[in-house]
Amino acid sequence: MEEEGYTNTLETAFFVCVIFIGFLAAILCGLFIGTEYSDGTIRNKIIAGQTRFGIYAAVLVCCCMAVLIMYVAFFIPCLCVGIPLLGFFDATMKTVLLYTLDALLLGMAFASIFTAFPPITVSISLRQYFLVKPKALVSLQAGLKIEFTRQA
């Protein structure tokens, strides 16, 4: 599809989620770990005799699985809607699969970083959300070509 000199392909729509998964992973991991601390679940795990590494590994696996679920929740509807509207991928399947694997590994890297540093995760994610949100609204405005005028 040609629109104002820009070619819209399924690849551009398919991998746009990589940008937002970092923000969502920060919020999800921060809320998950913060809830465990505030509810006393971590204390109960330590009292039950779990090692520090075992607790970290369990939280890491949960956060990685949540990130993978977020990717699948984006990829499947994107394919279901994107293939009829934009056609199939222009790139080879090998390239698409490698980019998909890269995106999944990046999501797991985000989850491991946000699991390793939980106290700063929520503050960073909220700060990024409030800093990015006005820019996202401006870009959404420009993309939809909506003009807001002030009435006197």
C-alpha positions as a Python dict, from the first residue, in 0.01 Angstrom:
ca = {
    (1, 'M'): (0, 0, 0),
    (2, 'E'): (134, 338, -96),
    (3, 'E'): (35, 630, 118),
    (4, 'E'): (216, 961, 79),
    (5, 'G'): (536, 798, -48),
    (6, 'Y'): (562, 547, 238),
    (7, 'T'): (519, 179, 174),
    (8, 'N'): (319, -2, 441),
    (9, 'T'): (418, -365, 469),
    (10, 'L'): (338, -641, 713),
    (11, 'E'): (692, -624, 850),
    (12, 'T'): (648, -267, 972),
    (13, 'A'): (322, -354, 1145),
    (14, 'F'): (446, -686, 1280),
    (15, 'F'): (754, -560, 1464),
    (16, 'V'): (619, -231, 1601),
    (17, 'C'): (544, -408, 1930),
    (18, 'V'): (917, -433, 2006),
    (19, 'I'): (913, -62, 2089),
    (20, 'F'): (640, -94, 2350),
    (21, 'I'): (727, -429, 2507),
    (22, 'G'): (1005, -267, 2713),
    (23, 'F'): (760, -26, 2874),
    (24, 'L'): (503, -297, 2933),
    (25, 'A'): (764, -536, 3073),
    (26, 'A'): (888, -270, 3315),
    (27, 'I'): (539, -202, 3442),
    (28, 'L'): (444, -570, 3462),
    (29, 'C'): (764, -688, 3634),
    (30, 'G'): (764, -394, 3870),
    (31, 'L'): (405, -449, 3974),
    (32, 'F'): (453, -824, 4009),
    (33, 'I'): (765, -798, 4223),
    (34, 'G'): (631, -500, 4418),
    (35, 'T'): (314, -691, 4501),
    (36, 'E'): (521, -986, 4623),
    (37, 'Y'): (720, -758, 4853),
    (38, 'S'): (420, -566, 4986),
    (39, 'D'): (205, -875, 5045),
    (40, 'G'): (486, -1054, 5227),
    (41, 'T'): (512, -1341, 4979),
    (42, 'I'): (891, -1305, 4960),
    (43, 'R'): (913, -1336, 5340),
    (44, 'N'): (703, -1652, 5329),
    (45, 'K'): (925, -1802, 5059),
    (46, 'I'): (1236, -1732, 5266),
    (47, 'I'): (1075, -1879, 5580),
    (48, 'A'): (981, -2190, 5380),
    (49, 'G'): (1352, -2243, 5309),
    (50, 'Q'): (1379, -2126, 4949),
    (51, 'T'): (1718, -1996, 4842),
    (52, 'R'): (1769, -1646, 4711),
    (53, 'F'): (1861, -1784, 4369),
    (54, 'G'): (1552, -2006, 4364),
    (55, 'I'): (1326, -1710, 4438),
    (56, 'Y'): (1497, -1499, 4172),
    (57, 'A'): (1477, -1778, 3914),
    (58, 'A'): (1106, -1834, 3981),
    (59, 'V'): (1029, -1465, 3944),
    (60, 'L'): (1244, -1446, 3630),
    (61, 'V'): (1064, -1739, 3469),
    (62, 'C'): (725, -1583, 3550),
    (63, 'C'): (827, -1246, 3406),
    (64, 'C'): (976, -1404, 3092),
    (65, 'M'): (659, -1606, 3037),
    (66, 'A'): (450, -1292, 3079),
    (67, 'V'): (660, -1112, 2817),
    (68, 'L'): (625, -1408, 2579),
    (69, 'I'): (249, -1404, 2630),
    (70, 'M'): (245, -1032, 2550),
    (71, 'Y'): (433, -1100, 2225),
    (72, 'V'): (196, -1380, 2126),
    (73, 'A'): (-100, -1160, 2217),
    (74, 'F'): (31, -903, 1971),
    (75, 'F'): (165, -1129, 1693),
    (76, 'I'): (-146, -1343, 1639),
    (77, 'P'): (-396, -1056, 1591),
    (78, 'C'): (-138, -869, 1384),
    (79, 'L'): (-110, -1162, 1147),
    (80, 'C'): (-486, -1217, 1136),
    (81, 'V'): (-553, -854, 1045),
    (82, 'G'): (-230, -773, 863),
    (83, 'I'): (-224, -1051, 606),
    (84, 'P'): (-565, -965, 455),
    (85, 'L'): (-495, -590, 461),
    (86, 'L'): (-124, -567, 377),
    (87, 'G'): (-49, -899, 213),
    (88, 'F'): (211, -1151, 323),
    (89, 'F'): (566, -1066, 430),
    (90, 'D'): (792, -912, 163),
    (91, 'A'): (1103, -1048, 334),
    (92, 'T'): (1202, -1412, 332),
    (93, 'M'): (1067, -1636, 606),
    (94, 'K'): (1420, -1687, 738),
    (95, 'T'): (1456, -1312, 791),
    (96, 'V'): (1115, -1282, 955),
    (97, 'L'): (1187, -1575, 1188),
    (98, 'L'): (1527, -1431, 1284),
    (99, 'Y'): (1372, -1091, 1361),
    (100, 'T'): (1099, -1261, 1562),
    (101, 'L'): (1360, -1456, 1760),
    (102, 'D'): (1553, -1131, 1817),
    (103, 'A'): (1236, -961, 1942),
    (104, 'L'): (1162, -1248, 2182),
    (105, 'L'): (1519, -1247, 2315),
    (106, 'L'): (1502, -870, 2362),
    (107, 'G'): (1181, -913, 2561),
    (108, 'M'): (1347, -1174, 2782),
    (109, 'A'): (1644, -941, 2832),
    (110, 'F'): (1404, -668, 2942),
    (111, 'A'): (1237, -910, 3184),
    (112, 'S'): (1570, -1019, 3331),
    (113, 'I'): (1688, -660, 3380),
    (114, 'F'): (1363, -555, 3543),
    (115, 'T'): (1366, -865, 3763),
    (116, 'A'): (1724, -804, 3874),
    (117, 'F'): (1657, -440, 3970),
    (118, 'P'): (1298, -433, 4102),
    (119, 'P'): (1312, -118, 4321),
    (120, 'I'): (1395, 109, 4029),
    (121, 'T'): (1171, -69, 3779),
    (122, 'V'): (843, 95, 3873),
    (123, 'S'): (991, 443, 3905),
    (124, 'I'): (1163, 414, 3566),
    (125, 'S'): (853, 275, 3395),
    (126, 'L'): (625, 542, 3539),
    (127, 'R'): (873, 816, 3452),
    (128, 'Q'): (899, 687, 3092),
    (129, 'Y'): (522, 658, 3067),
    (130, 'F'): (461, 1015, 3172),
    (131, 'L'): (745, 1149, 2959),
    (132, 'V'): (648, 955, 2647),
    (133, 'K'): (272, 993, 2672),
    (134, 'P'): (252, 1358, 2552),
    (135, 'K'): (481, 1275, 2259),
    (136, 'A'): (269, 973, 2172),
    (137, 'L'): (-42, 1189, 2169),
    (138, 'V'): (128, 1442, 1941),
    (139, 'S'): (244, 1170, 1701),
    (140, 'L'): (-104, 1016, 1709),
    (141, 'Q'): (-245, 1357, 1626),
    (142, 'A'): (-3, 1398, 1335),
    (143, 'G'): (-68, 1045, 1209),
    (144, 'L'): (-443, 1088, 1208),
    (145, 'K'): (-418, 1445, 1076),
    (146, 'I'): (-651, 1576, 1343),
    (147, 'E'): (-631, 1946, 1401),
    (148, 'F'): (-740, 2090, 1731),
    (149, 'T'): (-836, 2454, 1731),
    (150, 'R'): (-910, 2673, 2026),
    (151, 'Q'): (-1242, 2842, 2037),
    (152, 'A'): (-1250, 3193, 2169),
}
